[in-house]
Amino acid sequence: MSGGNATSGSGGISIVILPAASEAKDEDEKKFDQDTLMVTAGASVSWINQDSVVHTVTSGSPRGGPEAGMEFDSSYLDPGKSFNHTFDKAGEFDCYCTLHPFMTGKVIVV
């Protein structure tokens, strides 16, 4: 598990937490610029918070909680900050925001 706030993406693959993501009223409204991302093992992914409020990027699901798949946790990700995680093994990794559990995504590692 890794965590923390960096100041920018590391030049790898990025997922943007969209502005006003925390205000989405409809299930179909986009919260991330990519809800599902496919990468190869060893890829580094950065989540960049472009919303005006704090978010988290936590593996697992709102229903199962972070214990269901604790591979990574950004901790509190302030506006303008980013979180980076390297996916070393193949699999499907659900993620969500613990503060806004309707914000969900998935990284598929092949």
NUNUFI-961060 format. One record per residue: y, x, z of N, C-alpha, C, O in turn; residue in three letters. Coordinates in steps of 0.001 Angstrom, whole numbers, plus 524288, in hexadecimal, padded with zeros to 5 digits. Each point is the difference from the previous one (the first is absolute). Layout:
N
YXZYXZYXZYXZAla ...
***
This chain:
110
7FB688035280000804987FCAE80000804CD80379800008002B80402802A6Met 803AB7FA6D7FA67804E3802DE7FFF8804787FC278007C7FF457FB517FF2ESer 805418068F8021D8046A7FC7B800848050F802FC8002B80015804CE8002EGly 804257F8457FFC3805158026380084803A77FE677FBAD7FE697FD857FC33Gly 80662803E1804628040F7FECF7FC2F80198804FA7FD3680146803E88027FAsn 7FEA97FBF57F86880239804337FCDB805037FDE87FD968012C7FB5C80072Ala 801BB808027FD0B804ED7FE347FDD07FF827FE217FA68803587FD117FE2CThr 7F89F804857FF137FF597FE427FA9F7FA5A800947FE6A7FCEB80271802C4Ser 801B07FB4D7F8BD7FAC48009A7FDEE7FF0A805AC7FEAF803B5802FD7FF50Gly 7F75A7FE8F800537FEB68057C7FF1D7FEDD801257FA4A7FD5A803D57FED1Ser 804997F8E97FD977FF3B801047FA847FAC87FE137FDF97FEDD8009D7FB5EGly 7FDF67FD18807F27FAF77FDE97FE64800907FA5A7FE52803BF7FE907FD5AGly 7F8917FE508042D7FFE27FA747FEAD802F47FD078043B7FF22800E8804A5Ile 804517FB947F9CE8032C7FD28803CC7FF3B7FA227FF887FF497FDE37FBBESer 800E47FF90808BF8002E7FA508005F805097FEB7802DF801008020A8043DIle 802287FA957F973805007FE9C802657FF757FAE8803007FE0A7FC1E7FDF3Val 803BB803F2806F5800B27FB2A802F78052E7FDCF7FE0E804228024D800DFIle 7FB9A7F9497FC85804847FDE87FD3C804387FDED803AC7FED27FE308044CLeu 8061E802167FA00804317FD9E803107FED17FA3B801007FE167FD437FC8APro 8030A800F38081D7FF267FA9A801B87FA417FE868005F7FEBF7FB5C80038Ala 7FDB9808747FFDB7FA627FEDB8007A7FED67FCE9804F07FC977FC9C7FFFCAla 8062780482804297FF037FD5D804F7801E37FA5F800007FEB77FD0380389Ser 8045A801847F87F802117FAB17FFAE7FCF07FC8F7FC3D8016C7FB7C7FF2CGlu 7FA69806927FE8D7FCF47FD0E7FC227FDF27FAF9802787FDAA8001780433Ala 803387FB9B7F92F7FE557FAE6801FF7FB067FE187FD4F7FD167FCD880229Lys 801FE805137F9327FBA57FE397FCCF7FBD4804427FFE3801468049F7FF98Asp 7F9BC7F9DB800C37FBBA803C77FFD1800248034A7FB127FE5B804848000AGlu 8039D7F93C7FBB37FFFF802B67FB04804AC8039C7FF3E80028802F57FC36Asp 803A57FCDC807508047C8037E7FF857FE3E8059E800F37FCF48011080390Glu 804FC8027A7F93B7FE7480576800818029080275804C8804A97FF57800FDLys 7F82780380801EC801E7802E1804897FFF9805DF7FEE780338802F380205Lys 7F9037FEA77FAB27FF868056C7FE498007F8000E7FA147FEA97FC277FD72Phe 8033C808218005480050800217FA4A7FA8A8003F7FD967FF587FEB57FB6AAsp 7FCBF802ED8079A7FA887FFE97FE547FCCF7FDEA804967FFAC8028880413Gln 7FDFD7F8E77FB497FCD37FDCA804347FAB3802A68005A7FDCC8008B8043EAsp 80025801207F73B7FB07802C97FFC1800D2804DA7FCBB8023C7FFC77FBC0Thr 7FBF38049580641800A8804FC7FD5D7FAB68029F7FF997FD1880025803D4Leu 80191801F67F78D7FB29802E67FF4880157805C17FF438033D801607FCB8Met 7FA3B801FD80661800E8805A27FFC27FAC6802D3800337FBFB7FDA080126Val 80412807687FDBE7FB498032A800877FFF6802968055D80419800CB80262Thr 7F744800817FF787FF7D802A48050A80343804FD7FFF380006802E27FC26Ala 802AA7FE168080E803778047B80079805A77FEBB7FED48037480341800C7Gly 7FD857F7F87FD558055F7FE6E7FEB0803367FF17804F07FE077FE3880402Ala 806E48030B7FB8E803B87FF1D80436803717FB5F7FE77802257FFDE7FBB2Ser 7FE5E7FC5C807D2803187FB517FEFD804647FFB1804047FF26800C5804ACVal 8058A7FE197F970804857FF438036F801BE7FA567FFBF8007C7FDC87FBC3Ser 800757FFE1808C1802727FAD38004F805AC800F78017280123802B4803D0Trp 802697FB177F92480599800D0800D7802717FACF8019E7FF997FC237FD2BIle 802E8803C480757802597FB3280203805817FF567FDC8803B380285801C2Asn 7FCC57FA047FA54805237FED17FDCE802247FAD480215803F67FE0F7FE17Gln 7F9697FFB9805D3801F37FB4D8029080416801A58040A800A7804A680109Asp 8020E7F79A80135804138012F803DD7FE087FFA2805978030B8008D803AFSer 7F7D37FE827FCFE7FDB77FFA0805387FB58803AA8007A7FE03801FA7FC18Val 8004B7FEE7808AC7FB8E803628012A7FAF17FD5E7FE4A7FF6B7FB418007FVal 7FCEC807DE7FD7A7FAC57FE327FE937FC04803F0802018016D80427801F5His 7F9907FA837FD8B7FBCA803CA800B17FC887FFB47FB33800027FC1F7FD28Thr 7FD0E80801801FF7FBCC8000B7FC1D7FB3480193803147FF618048980179Val 7FD397F7AC7FF7E7FB8A800BA803747FB107FE517FD317FFD37FBC37FDBCThr 7FC2880785802657FB1B7FE7A7FD7D7FD727FBA88031C800C47FF89804B9Ser 7FC2D7FD467F88B7FD8A7FB748026D8025D7FB137FDC18023C800077FBBEGly 7FD3F7FBBF8072A8020C7FB017FE2F802337FCFA8049D7FE9D8010C8047CSer 804D37FB307FA6E802277FCE8804527FBBD7FD3880317800567FF8D804C7Pro 7FBB87FE9D7F8877FBC77FD2F802A27FCAD803A4803567FEB27FEBA80473Arg 7FFEF805CD7F9647FCA5803B2802C8802FA803A78038B7FDB58027D8036BGly 8076E7FDDE7FBCD8032D80389803167FF2F805A07FE467FC99801197FCC9Gly 8067B80269805507FF91805777FE657FAC4802708016E7FE5D803C77FD84Pro 7FEFF7FA268066B7FAF980234801957FBE67FF507FBC17FC1E802D67FFE4Glu 804BC7F9607FC917FC2B7FEC57FBF67FF8C804597FBF57FC1F800297FD29Ala 8078F803428027B7FFB8804177FC12804128042E800D8802BE801767FC55Gly 7FDB78007C808618043480399801537FF528053F7FD3E7FDC6803AF80224Met 8042B7FC897F92B8000F804D77FCF98056380285800438007D804C87FFE7Glu 8038F7F7F18006E805508020E8001E803A17FC078028D7FEE27FB538001CPhe 8056F8069C801EA804027FCB4802668052A802F37FFCA800718045C801FBAsp 803637F93F7FBA3805178028C7FF5C803368000F804FD803CF802E980064Ser 7FAB77F9ED80365803667FEE480469804B77FD1B7FDC47FFBD7FE117FB9BSer 8048E80197807508048C7FD277FE088028E803187FB998015A804938009ETyr 7FF467F8D47FAF3802298026B7FB5C805767FDBF7FF21800977FBAB7FE00Leu 803608075580387805667FE3B7FFA7801B77FF4E7FA507FDB4802587FC7CAsp 806477FA7B8029C8021C7FF6F7FAB5801718055C7FDBD8025380348802A3Pro 7FC397FD817F8648013A804E97FD647FC1B80458800FD80068804277FD9CGly 7FBE07FB09805CC7FC19804008013F7FB007FF017FCEF7FF4F7FBD87FDAELys 7FD3B80802802567FB057FF5B7FD557FB928021C80359800D5802FE803ACSer 7FA7D7FB617FAF97FB358019F802A77FC34801C57FBD77FF6E7FD707FBF9Phe 7FDF8806EA804F57FC6A802447FC3E7FA7E8004A802507FF518015980491Asn 7FCCA7FD607F83B7FA8B8007F801A37FCCB801F87FB6A800A87FE347FB97His 7FBD9805868057B7FC69802017FC0A7FABF7FD61800B07FDCE7FFFC80447Thr 8002B7FDC97F77E7FAF77FD4D8000C7FBC9803CD7FE397FF928012C7FB5CPhe 7FD4E800C2808587FC1B804027FEE47FAC37FDDA7FE347FCE4802D57FDACAsp 8021C7F82D803657FADC7FDDB7FEA4800937FAE37FD0E803E07FD358008ELys 7F826801A07FC497FFF77FB297FCF57FF687FB4C803967FDB98005F80438Ala 804587FB3B7FA0F7FF817FB25802F18049D7FC757FEF380391801587FD12Gly 7FC4C7FA2680558804527FC487FFB08029C7FFC98054D7FD6E7FF1D803F7Glu 807A5801AF7FC1C802F18004F804D88043A7FBD08000680406800857FD6CPhe 7FAFC7FB4E8058C803EF7FBF3800B58043680224803937FEFD8035E80349Asp 805C17FAA47FC0B8043C8017F80381803B77FB6B800A6800117FC617FCD7Cys 802FC803D980745803BE7FBD080128804358020D8039B7FFA08045180215Tyr 8045C7F8877FE9D8043880132803A87FEDA7FD228051C7FF877FB3780001Cys 8000680793804437FEC97FD7F80500804817FC92801E27FF297FC6880315Thr 8059C804A87FB1B804877FCEC8018D800A97FB207FCA58024B7FC24801B7Leu 7FBB48040C7F988800577FBAD7FC3C7FA8E7FF6E7FD8F7FF38801B97FB94His 7FD087FBEF807217FA8B800137FE447FEE97FD437FAD97FBB18007A7FDEAPro 808177FCAC7FFF97FF527FDA77FAD4800C5804177FBB87FEFE7FEE47FB6EPhe 802C1805C4805F1800A78043F7FC437FAEF803227FFC97FED68030480390Met 7FE307FC437F8477FAF38029E7FF827FF99802DF7FAC7802AB7FEAC7FC3AThr 7F9FD8053C803A47FF06802EF7FB427FAA380289800427FD297FF71803D7Gly 801848035B7F8017FAE68028E7FFBD80076804E37FCAB802A38000E7FBFBLys 7FAB38041A805CE7FF6D804C27FCED7FA3A800997FEE47FCCA8001180395Val 801E68005E7F7677FA97800C67FE5C7FF8B805B27FE4B802C2801CA7FC7DIle 7F9B080103806187FF4F8059B7FEE97FABE800B27FD4E7FBF17FE6F8020DVal 80431803F57F9497FB2F800DE7FCFC7FED3805C67FF9A7FC1B801817FD9DVal 
***
